[in-house]
């Protein structure tokens, strides 16, 4: 009896050890986050305007050396604040790329007797200035990209630090109740641990033999008044295993994709992705590389791969898009991509949608069609990126639809596309994607005049 009582005695040391380890890990993560934050600050502050200011000073000094110092009026001019006037002339030249007589400041024109020689000397240096500034801008873009990456890593580590530093909430009364409930159906557990948020608990238990995991999930669901599912099953030895249970998301999702390659091309410039970010969120994306063929395919695939990696790492969305945009603008060849991204929460149905230079997207709900539009340029055109972002609450059986321009352009007008969307069935997203592709092909006369892709996602209530 004494041994049995010890076996079921409440355990405190394991809880203390877990929280102490979490606190230590959180503190270390926070310190590492601070290192990357300092790297970000350093990249942003070093050489912000030094390259441009130094180049302008160099141009003025060379012009003065070649023209002014050999001029008989040099001493007289130097007493009349000519240096400041020459700085203004050089500033104008750097903005315009070249200076003319009309650009010479009045105070400088009144005293300078060799204006043509001065203009020639400055213009000669401005050609070199443009080359130098191009290199400096490329270096600055590289620093900005590295700064963004360091900032992203810092944010990820900081969020992890905050998450790890918070002590786990333990529910000893629920643990005892779960242990008793499992004993009632013949399942003996040596350890039971209930922790996490009250509305979203995580259950861990160690049991023996060939215990029925479905029965464990059913008992836990009844006790916690919500559907619990087996998230992991870890074998400890031949006769012992660990079960981890989590709350089942409210929604589940079905996906459909249909695509066609432009007639005469060997590869499509359209690339799509559906990935699981974590147990309760997924990302769906469609990238349309400008043009078609192998190069457009590489641009599109690179864009999607970067997005997948950054979102899986839980980097903030604005940093993800900025980093991908920078990487595409670095390419020596023109690398543009129109992108649709949606991150969907399976508990709330909230979809965070980002559209960058892409054609119309849609949310289909029964007979209602909601249009998702963008006014931003594609990725890779400008260093500064202003994507269109919005959040939408998706309900049960709503369909999120992304289309590449090959499909959108096939229909004569937006009105014609609306009519098609109202007439196709929505229950099966694969059937919807196939139907849209087929009708687009018919509109083109049976031959794909562009790469065409349709990606459809339908939310439905998860089975209990």
N, C-alpha and C positions, 0 to 999 in steps of 0.2 A: 504493500500500500504506500509506504514511504517513497519507494522508487517511482511509482505511478504519479504521486503528487508532485514530485520534483519534475517529472516529464512535462506536466501541464502547467508548471509554475510560470507566472508572467515574467518575461525577460526584459530587463532594463538596459543592460550593458550594450546589447546590439543596437538599440535606439540611440544611445549616447555616442557610440562609435560612429554610427552613420552620420549623425549631425556634426560631429567634430571633424570627420573627414570632409564632409561637404563644405564646411566653413573654411578649412585649410585650402581646399582646391579652389574655392571661390576667391579667396584672398590672392592666391598665386595667379589666377586668371586675370584678376583686376590689375595686378602689377604688370603683367605682360601686355594687357590692353593699353596701359599708360605708355609703354615703350612705343607701340605703334602709333599712338596719338602724338607723341613727340616727333616721330618720323614724319607724320603728316604735316605738322607745324613747320618743321625744318624745310621740307620740300616747297611749301607755300611761301616761305619768307626769303629763302636764299635766291638772290639774283632776280627778284621780281621785275625791276625796271633797270637793273644795272647794265645789262647788255645794250639796251637802246640808248640810255644816257651816255654810256662810254663811247658808243659809235658816233653820236652827234658831236661830242667833244673832239673826237679824233678827226672828223671831217673839217671842223672849224680850224683846228690847229694846223692841218696840212694846207688848207687854203691860205691861211695867214702866212705860213712858211714860204709857199710858192709865189704868192702875189704881193702881200702887204710888206713883208720885210725887205723886199728889193725895191719898194716904191719910195721915191724921195720925200713923200708926204707922210711916211710911216709914223714919225714922232708926233707930228701934229694931230694925226687921226687917233693915236692911242690916248690922247688927252681928252677926247670927245666921246668916250664910252662906246666906241665902235664895236667892242667885243659883244656887248649885249644885243646890238643891232644885227651882227652877224649870226648870233645864236637864233634870232627870230627867222632870219633868212634860211638857215639850215633846217629849222623846224618845219618851215613851209615846204622845203625841198623833200624832206623825208615823207611828208604827207602826200605830195603830188607826184613824187618820183623825179621831178626836174624843176629847175627854177628859170625864170625869165626876167627881163628888165622890169616888168610890171610888178614883180614880187619883191623888189629891193625896198626895204623900209625907207621912208623919206629922209630921216636923219642920216642914214648911211649914204643915200644917193647924193645928198648935199655936199659930202666931203670926199667921196671916193672918185678918183680920177681914172681908175682902170676897172670900170664896172664889168666890161666884157671879159676881161681876164679873170676877175673874181668869179663870175658866173661859170666860166669854162672849168675852173679849178674845182668848184663845188659839184658841178654836174658830173665831172669825171669820177669823183669819189662816191657820188650817189649810186652809180652802177654797182660798185663794190659793196655799198651799204645794203642794197637790196639782197644780194647773195648772202651777206653776213647775217642779216635779220631773218632770212628764211631758215638758215641753220639754227639761229638762236631760238626762233619760234618752234622749230622741231624739238630742240632740246627742252624748251619750256613745256611743250605738250607731253614729252616723256616724263618730265618731273610731275606734271599734273596727273598723268595716268598713275604713276607710282604713288602719288599722294592719295589719290582716290582709293587705290587698292589698300594702302596702309590704313586709311580711315575705315574702310569696310571691315578689315580684319579686326581693327580696334573695336568697332561696334559689336561684331559677333562675340568677341571675347568679353566685352563689358556685359552684354546681355547674359552670357553664360555665367559670368561671375555673380551677377545679381540673382540669377536663378539658383545657383549652387549655394550661395551664402544664406539663403532663407532656410531656416530649419524645417524639416519635414513635419507636417502635422500628423500626429498619430491618433488612432481611434481605438483605444484598448477595449472599450465596450463593444464596438462592432467586431473586433477580432474574436472576443469571447463568444459573441452571438453566432458568428460564422463557424467557429470551431464546433459549437454545440449542434448547429444545424447540419453540418457535414457528418458529425457522429450519428445523427438521427437517421441518415441514409446509408450508414455503414462505411463512411470514408474517414479514416484516422489521419490527422495531420500533426506532425511534430512541431511545426512552426507555422504561424499565421501572422501576416503583417499587412495592415491597412493604412495607407497614407495618401497624401495629396489633397486637392481641393475637395470640399464636401460634395459639390455638384459633379465632380469628375474624379472619383477615387481610383487608385490603383491597388489591386490586391495581389499579394504574393503568398504562396503557401507551399510547404513541402509535405508530400504524402508518400505512401508506400504501395507496393504491389501494382496491380493492374487497375487502378482507380479509373472510373469512367469520367473523362474530362467533360463530356456533355452534361453529366449529372452535376459536376462541380459548378459549371457555368449556370445551370438552371437554379441551383440552390442560391448562388450569389445574386442572381437576378431577382429572385423572390425576396431575399433579405434586403437588398438595396433599392428595390422598387424601380429598377431600370434594367435594360438589357445589357448584361455583361458578356463579353466574349473572351475566349482564350487568346491572348496576344502572343505568348511564347510558352513553349514547353521545353524545359531543360532537363536532360537526363543527368542525375548525380552519380548513380551507380546502378547495378543490375536490378535493384529492388527499390529504388528511391528516385523521385523526380520532383522538379519545381515547376509550378504553374504560375503564370502571371496573367491576370485578368484586367481588362480595361472596359470602360463604358463604350458601347457600340455607337458610332456616329448616327445622327438622326437620318441623314441622307446617304444614298449610294449613287453611283453614276454609271451610265452606259455611254459608249463612245462609238462614233462612226466616221470613217475617213474614205473619201473617194478621190482619185487623182488621175490625170492623163498628161502625157508629155507632148509638147509642141511637135507638130508634124515635121519630120525631117531632122529632129534633134535626138541625140542619144541619151541625154540626161535632163532631168527637170530642175528648174531653178527654185521650185517650191519645196520647203521642208517643214514638217510638222513634228510636234512632240507632245506626249502626255506622260507626265512623271508624277510620282508620289513624293511630295515634299516631306510629309510626316504622316502619322496615322490618321490625321484629321484634315489634311489639306492636300490638294493636288494642283498642278499647273498644266494648262494646255496652251500651246503656242503654235502660231503659223508664221513662217518667214518666207517672203517672196523676194529672192535675189533679183536685182534689176537685170532684165534680159533673160536669156535662156541658154541652155547648154552647160558644159562642164564648169566654166568659170562661175556662172550664176549659181550653180549647184554648190560649189565650194564656199561661196560667200554666205549662202543661205544656211548650209550645214554648220559653218563656223559660228554664225550668229546664234543658232539654236543651241549648239554645244556650250557656248559661253553662258547663255541664259540658264540652261539646266544646271551647270556647275555652280553658278553664283546663287541661284535660288535654293538649291539643295543646301548650300552653306548658310542659308538664312541671312544673307547680306541684305541690307535695306534696299528697297526697290529703286529709289532714285540713284543710289550709287551703282547698282547693277547696270542701269541703262546708260549712265554716264561713262562707265568703264567700257562697255561694249561699243558705244559710239566712238570713243577715243581710239580703240583698237582698230576699228574699221577705217577711220580717217587716216591712220598711220600708213595704210597700204599705198604703195606707189601707183597701183592701178586704181581706177574708180571702183569703189566697193560700196554699193548702196543696197539697203534691204528694207522692205516694208514689213513691219512686224505687228502682229496681234498677240497679246498675252492676257491670260486670265488666271488668277489664283483664287480657287474656290474653297470655302470653308464648309465641310460636310456637316457640321453641327448647326450652323446658322443659315446656310445657303447664300451667304454674302460672297459675291464675286467681285474682286478688285481687277478691273479691266484697264489695260494700257494699250493704246493704239498709236502707232508711229508710222505716218505716211501711208497707211494701209487703206484699202477700199472699204465699203460699207460692211459692217457686221450687224448681227441681229440677235435679239432675244425673242423667241417665239413662245407665246403663252396662249394656248387655245386658238382663238381666232384673232388674237392681238399680236401685232408685230411692232417691236420697239427697235428703232434704228440706232446703231452705234457708229458715229462718224468721227473723223479726225481732220484737223487743219495743219498738223505738224508735217515737216519734211521727213523723208526716210532717214534711217540710221546711216551715218558715214558721210553725210554731206557737209554739215556744219559742226564745229567744235562744240558750240552751245546747243543743247538739246532741250526742247520744250514739248514733251509728249503730252497727249491728251489722256488723262486718268479719271476714272470714276468708279464708284462702287454701286452695285446693283443687288437687290435682294431677290434671289431666285426662289420660286415656290416649287412645290411638287409638280413634276411633269413639265416644267419649263425647259426649253432647249436653247442653249447658247450656240450660235452659228458663226464661224469665221470662214470667209471666202477669199481666195486670191483674185487678182484683177482679171485673170483669164476667164473665170466664170462670170464675174459681175459684168464685164464688157460684152459678153455674149448676148445678153439681153438688151434690147434696143433702148430701154429707159428704166429708170428706177421703178416707175409704175408697173412696167411689165414684170420686173423681178418680184415686186410685192404680190402681184396676182399669182405668180407661180408658188410663192411661199405660203399663200393662203390655201392653195389647192392640194398641197402634198401632205401626206400623213406624218404626224410628229412622234408617234409612239416608239418607233424604231429608228434611232439616229443613223444607223447604217443604211437603212432604206431611204431616209431623207437625203443623205449625202449622195447615194447612187442616183436617185431621181434627179437631183439638181445637176449632176454631171451629165447625165443622159440628155436632159433638156438643153443644156448649154451646147453639147455636141450637135444636137439637131439644129440649134440656132445658127451654128457655124457651117451648116451644110454637111455634117458628118465628119469633118476634118478639124482637128484641134489647131487653132491659129495661135495659141499661146499655151504655156503651162497652166494647168487648171487643177485646183485643189479645194475640196470642201471638208471642213472639220466640224462635226456636230457633237455636242455633249448634252445629254438629258439627265436631269436629277430626278430621282424617285425615292420614296420613303423606304428606308432599309427594313427588311423583314425582321420581325421580332425573333 
